[in-house]
């Protein structure tokens, strides 16, 4: 985990030494990132995901709101710090679970807004006794569809480039709910 990333410190301002500006449990963190897959030959894929200009990702540190390896790598970092980290599947979205491929009745699938028909490779949602789950359509029949409950990035080695944009103390309500509220976070 700590061995699987290299760190690039880019900010050494006096205010960044203040413990309030260091990523730790119960801190709300805003960061920009780019994500690629590390291919079997060691090369990186094109960028799979990235934050949009001026729209960092916010999360509540210590509550597993981001993948565990990334959260561990960000622990102790300061505003302005930049890191690059490569995560094995078990540090990111986990290994692929073959039992996560299941056949479900089509009537239980909810398609994204604007999508009218199931298509192989498309996304849908299905409700279980544990809430809603995103699935990938593998095969569709007349009454049933084979779907994959694995996260689309499960089983992949991932490379992140991250820049910490802001850090603040979480509110009592955010800590109680386990996620960020307000701009960049969950709206109740």
Secondary structure, DSSP 8 states (H G I E B T S, - for coil): -GGGEEEE-----GGGGSGGGB--TTEEEEEEEEEEEB-TTS-B-S--EE-BTTB-EEEETTTTSS-HHHHHHHTT-BTT-EEEEEE-GGGTT----GGGEEEEEGGGEEE-TT--S--TT-EEEEEETTEEEEEEEEEE-SSEEEEE-S-TTTT--EEEEEEEEEEEE--HHHHHHTS-BSTTSB--
